[in-house]
Amino acid sequence: MASEEKLSSNGFAVQKIISAIVADIGKVLLGKEHQVKLALACLLARGHLLIEDLPGMGKTTLAHALAQVLGLSYKRVQFTSDMLPADIIGVSIFERDSGQFRFHEGPVFSQLLLADEINRSSPKTQSALLEAMEEHQVSIDGETRALPEPFFVIATQNPLQQSGTFVLPESQLDRFLMRISLGYPTREAERALFQGVDPRAQLARLAPRINSEGLRKLQSLVGQVKASDSLLDYLERLVLHSRQSPECTVGLSPRGALALLHAARAWALIHNRSHLLPEDLQAVLPAVAGHRLQTDGTGGTQLVERMMHQVDIIAA
């Protein structure tokens, strides 16, 4: 890749750094390389990440590990049913000594915000993140305040069948570039845990592999990954199928289609390719489209898998 060689000559070896990031997080989150790469692709594509799974699967650990190895400032907010928007954004407090109001920043003023169990808070509190995620700014007391750059939200949520959860509205879901699930550990990974491998101890030893400037360089390379006309034709077929399938009540929007393209480019970069392959789109499609497709009782992920199969048959 020409762009990679140019950066490498300036002391910035792209593939070496990406491999080190994935390997370091793999020491903390055992047996989940595919999910780690999806999460990294999401951040390289300048997106926000939603992790949906049962408690105790490593959702928080993954978010913290990403912040550590990417050298990002990190804050965690535990969402609860009584949380207010001000608990996230911040609040202005009157100080008698100065006779003025002073704004106290909330945890949203960090480069990576972990919104833990976001669906345990009310829709009003969830909506407090909408402007931050879309515009990288918040408005309070008639003033607009910019958030740090880069700015990412990693939210976790428990399955909706668990008690005390609220459904994320479609407008909120669409702000997340990807939704992934970690699932149960492999037999080998769980055995390692039984034998004394401590993810928390491994997490404490993680050192930054990159800084904010280096991360922005990687993000700029994502936009340089080329997409041929035939690849864009394949993308259009996937999008059109989602809109015309009788199983979908709502297909992918133009923003959803662009999200799929950006995520696929980031996936290609992670795998040291300067051009897109259909396999790149297929690798990220469930994570990008699964939470955007509205269906009549069919799970979004299962529908995506059938959609890929049917589009391939048509192309053949």
VEXTOR-513690 format. One record per residue (C-alpha): x, y, z; residue number from 1. Coordinates in pm, 1 decimal. Example, Ala and Ser with C-alpha at 12.3 -4.5 7.8 and 13.67 -1.06 7.14 Angstrom:
<pts>
- x_y_z_zase
- 1230.0_-450.0_780.0_1 .
- 1367.0_-106.0_714.0_2 .
</pts>
This chain:
<pts>
- x_y_z_zase
- 0.0_0.0_0.0_1 .
- 159.0_322.9_-117.2_2 .
- 13.6_537.1_160.7_3 .
- 135.3_288.3_420.5_4 .
- 490.9_296.3_279.1_5 .
- 495.4_675.0_294.9_6 .
- 392.0_676.7_659.4_7 .
- 627.7_393.3_745.0_8 .
- 919.5_595.5_608.8_9 .
- 828.7_864.8_862.8_10 .
- 845.4_619.6_1149.2_11 .
- 477.2_527.4_1142.4_12 .
- 443.9_158.6_1049.4_13 .
- 70.1_114.7_999.2_14 .
- 39.2_-260.8_993.3_15 .
- 283.0_-306.6_1279.4_16 .
- 83.6_-70.3_1501.3_17 .
- -252.4_-225.3_1412.9_18 .
- -122.2_-576.3_1479.0_19 .
- 19.0_-464.7_1814.9_20 .
- -311.1_-302.4_1914.3_21 .
- -510.2_-616.1_1831.1_22 .
- -257.0_-839.9_2006.7_23 .
- -252.3_-627.1_2322.6_24 .
- -631.0_-623.2_2354.3_25 .
- -631.0_-997.1_2284.7_26 .
- -430.3_-1047.5_2604.1_27 .
- -718.9_-895.7_2798.9_28 .
- -1016.0_-1025.3_2598.7_29 .
- -921.1_-1382.8_2523.5_30 .
- -1043.1_-1554.1_2208.1_31 .
- -1228.0_-1252.3_2064.5_32 .
- -1000.3_-1134.0_1783.6_33 .
- -1284.2_-1084.8_1534.1_34 .
- -1484.1_-867.0_1774.8_35 .
- -1171.3_-670.0_1867.8_36 .
- -1103.9_-598.6_1500.2_37 .
- -1465.3_-490.4_1447.0_38 .
- -1441.8_-250.8_1742.6_39 .
- -1113.5_-109.3_1613.3_40 .
- -1257.0_-70.9_1261.5_41 .
- -1550.0_118.9_1410.0_42 .
- -1322.9_371.3_1579.6_43 .
- -1091.9_404.5_1278.0_44 .
- -1400.6_485.9_1069.6_45 .
- -1483.6_763.2_1320.8_46 .
- -1792.0_581.4_1442.2_47 .
- -1949.9_500.9_1777.0_48 .
- -1985.8_146.3_1905.1_49 .
- -2274.3_-32.6_2077.7_50 .
- -2194.9_-360.9_2253.3_51 .
- -2500.0_-570.0_2342.1_52 .
- -2456.4_-875.7_2558.9_53 .
- -2527.4_-1035.7_2893.4_54 .
- -2351.0_-899.1_3203.5_55 .
- -2003.5_-1037.0_3265.6_56 .
- -1903.4_-1095.1_2903.2_57 .
- -1622.5_-837.1_2891.2_58 .
- -1801.8_-535.6_2742.0_59 .
- -1649.6_-286.1_2984.3_60 .
- -1310.4_-454.2_2961.1_61 .
- -1303.4_-412.8_2582.7_62 .
- -1387.4_-41.5_2605.2_63 .
- -1123.5_23.6_2870.6_64 .
- -859.8_-173.0_2677.4_65 .
- -927.7_24.9_2358.7_66 .
- -883.5_351.3_2546.9_67 .
- -557.2_228.2_2697.7_68 .
- -387.6_111.3_2378.9_69 .
- -513.7_404.4_2169.4_70 .
- -388.4_657.0_2425.4_71 .
- -728.8_820.4_2474.8_72 .
- -863.1_995.5_2783.1_73 .
- -1132.6_770.8_2925.0_74 .
- -1437.7_812.2_3146.5_75 .
- -1705.0_561.6_3240.1_76 .
- -2065.7_644.4_3329.2_77 .
- -2291.9_383.4_3486.0_78 .
- -2639.5_457.1_3350.7_79 .
- -2930.4_414.2_3591.8_80 .
- -3303.0_480.4_3579.8_81 .
- -3273.2_799.4_3789.2_82 .
- -2986.4_954.7_3589.9_83 .
- -3040.2_1302.7_3444.5_84 .
- -2888.4_1459.5_3127.5_85 .
- -2682.9_1694.6_3346.2_86 .
- -2507.9_1390.7_3495.7_87 .
- -2355.4_1332.7_3150.9_88 .
- -2315.7_1679.7_3000.4_89 .
- -2239.5_1884.0_3310.8_90 .
- -2403.7_2166.5_3499.2_91 .
- -2352.9_2536.5_3576.1_92 .
- -2321.6_2610.3_3947.7_93 .
- -2341.8_2956.1_4105.3_94 .
- -2029.4_3049.0_4301.3_95 .
- -2088.2_3308.7_4568.6_96 .
- -1725.6_3417.4_4584.4_97 .
- -1717.2_3526.5_4221.6_98 .
- -2087.1_3604.3_4191.2_99 .
- -2099.7_3410.0_3865.3_100 .
- -2210.7_3075.6_3732.7_101 .
- -1931.3_2832.1_3654.4_102 .
- -1976.2_2537.1_3423.0_103 .
- -1858.4_2202.1_3557.4_104 .
- -1789.1_1958.2_3275.3_105 .
- -1958.8_1621.8_3279.9_106 .
- -1795.2_1292.8_3177.3_107 .
- -1890.0_1349.1_2812.9_108 .
- -1584.7_1577.4_2794.3_109 .
- -1344.2_1290.2_2731.0_110 .
- -1205.3_1131.5_2417.6_111 .
- -1361.5_794.4_2486.5_112 .
- -1683.3_781.6_2688.6_113 .
- -1809.4_445.1_2809.0_114 .
- -2186.8_465.9_2852.3_115 .
- -2230.9_149.9_3056.3_116 .
- -2574.1_-17.9_3042.0_117 .
- -2715.3_275.3_2846.6_118 .
- -3056.9_114.4_2814.0_119 .
- -3110.8_123.9_3191.8_120 .
- -3163.2_501.0_3172.3_121 .
- -3473.9_681.1_3051.3_122 .
- -3510.8_790.6_2686.5_123 .
- -3468.3_1154.0_2799.8_124 .
- -3124.3_1078.8_2938.8_125 .
- -3029.4_865.6_2639.2_126 .
- -3114.1_1156.0_2408.9_127 .
- -2860.0_1375.2_2589.3_128 .
- -2592.5_1195.8_2388.0_129 .
- -2749.1_1258.6_2046.1_130 .
- -2590.4_1597.6_1976.7_131 .
- -2258.9_1486.9_2126.3_132 .
- -2238.2_1178.2_1905.0_133 .
- -2344.4_1352.7_1585.6_134 .
- -2189.4_1699.2_1618.5_135 .
- -1906.5_1637.1_1870.3_136 .
- -2043.2_1925.4_2076.7_137 .
- -2302.0_1991.9_2346.5_138 .
- -2530.2_2290.1_2401.3_139 .
- -2607.6_2404.0_2752.6_140 .
- -2724.5_2736.1_2895.9_141 .
- -2741.5_2879.6_2545.1_142 .
- -2374.7_2807.9_2478.2_143 .
- -2219.6_2547.3_2249.8_144 .
- -1915.7_2366.8_2387.1_145 .
- -1686.3_2157.0_2169.1_146 .
- -1589.0_1808.5_2283.3_147 .
- -1231.0_1676.0_2276.0_148 .
- -1102.4_1530.2_1949.5_149 .
- -1112.6_1251.7_1869.8_150 .
- -1442.4_1173.2_2044.5_151 .
- -1593.5_826.2_2064.3_152 .
- -1883.8_675.7_2253.9_153 .
- -1878.2_307.8_2338.6_154 .
- -2212.2_210.4_2489.3_155 .
- -2306.5_-122.5_2638.7_156 .
- -2655.7_-254.2_2679.5_157 .
- -2813.5_-562.2_2828.4_158 .
- -3064.1_-770.2_2629.5_159 .
- -3410.9_-615.0_2634.7_160 .
- -3566.7_-916.8_2804.4_161 .
- -3378.7_-826.5_3121.8_162 .
- -3570.9_-627.1_3380.9_163 .
- -3527.0_-250.9_3410.6_164 .
- -3429.0_-182.0_3048.7_165 .
- -3561.4_74.6_2798.5_166 .
- -3560.9_33.3_2421.8_167 .
- -3312.0_261.7_2246.4_168 .
- -3504.4_474.8_1991.9_169 .
- -3417.9_438.0_1624.4_170 .
- -3259.1_785.0_1615.5_171 .
- -3021.6_680.9_1893.1_172 .
- -2940.5_342.4_1738.0_173 .
- -2856.5_508.1_1406.6_174 .
- -2584.0_713.2_1576.9_175 .
- -2389.9_392.4_1638.6_176 .
- -2184.1_285.8_1340.5_177 .
- -2174.9_-73.0_1467.8_178 .
- -2348.5_-299.9_1714.8_179 .
- -2156.7_-610.2_1817.0_180 .
- -2193.1_-892.8_2065.4_181 .
- -1902.7_-1066.5_2238.8_182 .
- -2074.9_-1393.0_2329.4_183 .
- -1947.8_-1664.1_2557.8_184 .
- -1572.4_-1727.5_2563.9_185 .
- -1423.0_-2017.8_2375.8_186 .
- -1345.3_-2331.5_2571.8_187 .
- -971.9_-2255.1_2560.8_188 .
- -1020.3_-1894.3_2674.8_189 .
- -1244.8_-1994.4_2963.6_190 .
- -1000.9_-2263.9_3069.1_191 .
- -725.6_-2000.3_3081.4_192 .
- -947.0_-1791.7_3309.7_193 .
- -998.9_-2093.0_3535.6_194 .
- -623.5_-2145.3_3548.3_195 .
- -560.2_-1797.6_3682.4_196 .
- -525.0_-1561.7_3383.9_197 .
- -646.5_-1231.0_3528.1_198 .
- -781.0_-988.1_3261.5_199 .
- -778.1_-700.6_3511.3_200 .
- -408.7_-748.0_3580.4_201 .
- -340.9_-763.4_3205.0_202 .
- -547.1_-446.2_3155.9_203 .
- -343.4_-257.2_3414.1_204 .
- -24.5_-343.2_3224.0_205 .
- -144.6_-217.6_2885.7_206 .
- 53.3_76.6_2751.0_207 .
- -50.7_314.9_2469.8_208 .
- 56.7_194.9_2126.3_209 .
- -43.6_521.0_1962.1_210 .
- -141.1_879.1_2048.3_211 .
- -418.3_1106.2_1922.7_212 .
- -208.2_1231.3_1631.3_213 .
- -124.6_877.9_1523.1_214 .
- -488.2_775.8_1550.4_215 .
- -588.3_1061.8_1322.9_216 .
- -329.5_942.3_1068.9_217 .
- -483.7_597.0_1070.9_218 .
- -830.5_748.0_1028.7_219 .
- -712.5_953.4_731.8_220 .
- -582.3_634.2_567.9_221 .
- -928.6_477.2_589.4_222 .
- -1057.6_734.3_339.8_223 .
- -776.6_644.9_98.5_224 .
- -884.8_280.6_63.2_225 .
- -1012.8_253.2_-294.4_226 .
- -1349.9_111.0_-399.1_227 .
- -1384.2_-7.3_-760.5_228 .
- -1699.9_39.6_-967.6_229 .
- -1779.0_-331.3_-940.3_230 .
- -1743.9_-313.8_-561.2_231 .
- -1980.8_-15.2_-546.5_232 .
- -2222.9_-211.2_-767.1_233 .
- -2216.4_-490.0_-507.6_234 .
- -2276.8_-236.9_-228.6_235 .
- -2573.1_-93.7_-418.6_236 .
- -2722.8_-441.0_-462.9_237 .
- -2697.7_-505.8_-89.9_238 .
- -2860.2_-173.5_-4.3_239 .
- -3134.0_-212.1_-264.7_240 .
- -3213.0_-563.5_-143.4_241 .
- -3258.8_-434.6_211.6_242 .
- -3512.4_-180.1_83.8_243 .
- -3704.2_-419.7_-140.0_244 .
- -3704.1_-736.1_70.5_245 .
- -4051.4_-827.4_202.1_246 .
- -3884.3_-918.2_531.0_247 .
- -3775.0_-556.7_588.6_248 .
- -4020.8_-287.9_690.9_249 .
- -3739.7_-29.4_669.0_250 .
- -3417.3_-86.1_475.8_251 .
- -3080.3_84.8_492.7_252 .
- -3088.0_463.5_465.9_253 .
- -2827.1_657.3_266.0_254 .
- -2647.4_724.7_594.9_255 .
- -2655.3_353.4_672.6_256 .
- -2513.0_273.8_328.4_257 .
- -2228.7_522.8_377.4_258 .
- -2165.1_375.6_722.6_259 .
- -2127.0_33.8_561.7_260 .
- -1875.4_170.8_309.8_261 .
- -1669.3_352.9_576.0_262 .
- -1662.5_48.3_803.1_263 .
- -1557.6_-179.6_516.8_264 .
- -1271.2_56.0_427.5_265 .
- -1150.6_47.1_788.5_266 .
- -1171.6_-334.5_786.0_267 .
- -961.8_-344.5_468.7_268 .
- -700.8_-115.1_625.8_269 .
- -677.8_-340.1_932.6_270 .
- -603.4_-629.3_696.6_271 .
- -337.0_-434.5_506.6_272 .
- -532.9_-377.9_186.0_273 .
- -546.0_-53.9_-10.9_274 .
- -862.0_-154.7_-201.6_275 .
- -1197.6_-299.2_-100.7_276 .
- -1306.1_-658.1_-156.1_277 .
- -1661.7_-796.2_-128.3_278 .
- -1535.7_-987.3_175.7_279 .
- -1473.6_-655.6_353.9_280 .
- -1836.0_-552.2_310.6_281 .
- -1953.3_-896.1_419.9_282 .
- -1733.6_-890.6_730.7_283 .
- -1882.1_-567.6_867.8_284 .
- -2236.5_-591.3_728.1_285 .
- -2396.8_-770.9_1027.8_286 .
- -2246.7_-520.9_1273.5_287 .
- -2340.4_-215.9_1063.4_288 .
- -2683.1_-319.1_932.9_289 .
- -2818.0_-551.2_1201.3_290 .
- -2946.3_-270.4_1426.9_291 .
- -3062.2_-47.1_1141.1_292 .
- -3295.1_-286.2_961.8_293 .
- -3652.3_-294.0_1088.0_294 .
- -3813.6_-631.5_1039.3_295 .
- -4139.6_-815.5_1109.8_296 .
- -4022.1_-1039.2_1389.4_297 .
- -3698.5_-1151.5_1220.9_298 .
- -3372.8_-1071.7_1396.3_299 .
- -3164.7_-815.7_1208.9_300 .
- -2849.8_-1029.3_1215.5_301 .
- -3025.4_-1336.3_1071.7_302 .
- -3183.5_-1121.5_802.0_303 .
- -2843.9_-976.0_707.0_304 .
- -2697.3_-1323.9_663.3_305 .
- -2983.3_-1423.4_430.1_306 .
- -2951.4_-1091.8_247.6_307 .
- -2583.8_-1156.5_167.3_308 .
- -2665.2_-1505.7_42.7_309 .
- -2949.9_-1391.1_-179.8_310 .
- -2750.8_-1101.9_-329.5_311 .
- -2465.7_-1341.8_-411.0_312 .
- -2709.6_-1571.9_-590.2_313 .
- -2844.1_-1279.8_-795.3_314 .
- -2489.9_-1169.3_-885.1_315 .
- -2400.2_-1521.5_-995.0_316 .
</pts>
